[in-house]
Amino acid sequence: MSFSIEQLARHPRFVVALRFLSEALRNRYDSGPRVARMLASHQRWLLSQSAYALHLEYDSTIPGSGLTVVALRNLITHYRVASRNTVLSFVEELLTYRFLELAPGPARRPRRYVPTETTYSAMFGWYLANLAALDLIDDGGRAAALASAPMLMDRAQPRMARNCLATDIWREPPESVGLFLWTESGGLVVDYIMSKLDLTGEAGDRIDIGRVDARALAAHFMISRTHLQRLLRKSADRGDIGWHDEAKKTRMWISRNFLDEYCGWQAIKLMAVDEAFAWARSA
């Protein structure tokens, strides 16, 4: 039986699971920065997951099925996630960095693309990490099940991606979270912050993050220090984050409200991951 959104968001072990997931995704960035950046903003996440779903849904008996620019453009613009030009630029970028390649066989229109091994490994690792986070909540064996039967991903991922894409509150994150996630590499910053949550103290209005070196963080994620400082300042102005040492701005905290909104939003995606995987296993 899979979790509901409410059950996840309110579960006492959910924050621990999110911290684990954030650390796992941050480690994946360290091992493959370029491919990790494909999921590092919310728009790119929606584009990447939708593109991969279209690829897995390919049916040779249906003309135009699979991952094509036309199919991705139609799906993405239907939900107003990105413009037609953004979709085209995204596909061209994936081809440039060899995350996509032309499908084998006779050249046909519209041209169909398939992910390379690098992309497959990244997407599989992402789903596996999310299942491992769910396992931390109920001691389930989802990650082990996927590791032993990787083809389950082919059934689960399209269902998960389409459910997320069709859910308004997933497509439009809360303003506190969206401030980061609608910007380039903002998701990496949020993952870093969540991976540093101090859960040892008493629950209060402020949760300690510890020392944050903005200069080093910007360099690590290959983003402008000015851009990062602007993001942090906007978040601080909202009261979502702050510093214990205001003058030096090194020891950070996040507000309970920010954490609650982030948990509620992430619960939508993790519920979709869980439900789709349970469905794939039962088929």
Secondary structure, 3 states (H helix, E strand, C coil): CCCCHHHHHHCCCHHHHHHHHHHHHHHHHHHCHHHHHHHCCHHHHHHHHHHHHHHHCCCCCCCCCCEEHHHHHHHHHHCCCCCHHHHHHHHHHHHHCCCEEECCCCCCCCCEEEECHHHHHHHHHHHHHHHHHHHHHHCCCHHHHHHHCCCHHHHHHHHHHHHHHCCHHHHCCCHHHHHHHCCCCHHHHHHHHHHCCCCCCCCCCEEEEEECCHHHHHHHCCCCHHHHHHHHHHHHHHCCEEECCCCCCCEEEEEHHHHHHHHHHHHHHHHHHHHHHHHHHHC
